[in-house]
């Protein structure tokens, strides 16, 4: 299951860059909550309504922790940038992401996502 969670985590970055609403409608738990880098709290609806095609994203330092039963946490660093470059510029913003997943009969659902800037 660790491999499945790593792949899902990678898919999140791609789907967010593409503003893939259908992907997130399936992934996000009904009670999903996100803490944005600004400290603003976003609900599932806020997140879905805010999706927009835009910046590229790449992840590193991915840590997956699966717990007994149906819980998992993924922590990773996300670098976000605009433009046509394949790799992010040195000054691209970096974010520490912490994501809490719950496994349902239909698969993994993202329950909470805390996203903080890395200084």
C-alpha positions in Angstrom: 0.0 0.0 0.0 2.9 2.4 0.5 3.6 2.3 -3.3 -0.1 3.0 -3.9 0.0 6.0 -1.6 3.2 7.4 -3.2 1.6 7.1 -6.6 -1.5 8.9 -5.4 0.6 11.6 -3.9 2.4 12.2 -7.2 -1.0 12.2 -9.0 -2.2 15.0 -6.7 0.5 17.4 -7.9 -0.2 16.6 -11.6 -4.0 16.9 -11.1 -3.6 20.2 -9.2 -1.5 21.7 -12.0 -4.1 20.6 -14.6 -7.0 21.8 -12.4 -8.6 18.3 -12.7 -11.8 18.8 -10.8 -13.1 15.3 -11.4 -9.9 13.8 -9.8 -10.3 15.9 -6.7 -14.1 15.3 -6.5 -13.3 11.6 -6.1 -10.3 12.0 -3.9 -11.5 14.6 -1.3 -13.4 13.3 1.7 -16.8 15.0 2.2 -15.4 16.8 5.3 -12.1 17.7 3.7 -10.3 20.7 5.1 -7.1 22.5 4.0 -4.9 25.0 5.7 -3.4 27.1 2.9 0.1 28.7 3.1 -1.5 32.0 4.1 -3.2 30.2 7.1 -6.6 30.5 5.5 -8.8 27.5 6.0 -10.5 26.0 2.9 -13.3 23.5 2.8 -13.8 20.9 0.1 -16.0 23.3 -1.9 -13.5 26.1 -1.5 -10.7 23.9 -2.8 -12.7 22.7 -5.8 -13.9 26.1 -6.7 -10.3 27.5 -6.5 -8.8 25.0 -8.9 -7.2 26.7 -11.9 -4.7 25.6 -14.5 -1.4 27.1 -13.6 1.9 26.5 -11.9 3.9 23.4 -12.3 4.7 21.3 -9.2 7.3 18.8 -8.3 7.6 16.9 -5.0 10.6 15.7 -3.0 11.3 14.3 0.4 8.2 12.2 0.4 7.6 10.3 3.6 4.6 7.9 3.8 3.4 6.6 7.1 0.6 4.0 7.1 -1.1 3.2 10.4 -3.2 0.2 11.3 -6.6 -0.1 9.8 -7.3 2.7 7.3 -5.2 5.7 8.0 -2.1 7.2 6.4 -0.1 10.4 6.5 2.1 11.7 3.7 4.6 14.5 4.2 6.5 16.0 1.3 8.0 19.2 0.0 6.3 20.7 -3.1 8.1 23.2 -5.3 5.8 25.4 -7.4 6.7 27.5 -10.4 5.3 29.0 -13.6 6.8 29.0 -17.0 8.1 26.5 -19.6 11.2 25.3 -17.7 11.3 21.6 -16.9 13.0 22.2 -13.6 12.1 24.9 -11.1 14.2 28.0 -10.8 16.4 28.2 -7.7 14.1 30.9 -6.2 10.8 28.9 -6.7 8.6 28.8 -3.6 8.7 25.6 -1.5 6.0 24.3 0.6 5.9 21.6 3.4 2.8 19.5 2.8 1.2 17.2 5.4 -1.7 15.1 4.0 -4.0 12.8 6.0 -5.7 10.0 4.2 -8.6 7.6 5.2 -9.1 4.4 3.3 -12.8 3.7 2.4 -14.3 0.8 0.5 -14.0 3.0 -2.6 -10.3 3.7 -2.0 -8.1 6.4 -0.3 -9.8 9.7 0.5 -7.9 12.9 1.4 -9.3 14.2 4.7 -6.9 17.0 5.6 -4.1 18.9 4.0 -1.8 21.4 5.7 0.4 23.4 3.4 3.0 25.7 4.9 5.7 27.8 3.2 9.3 26.6 3.7 11.5 29.6 4.7 
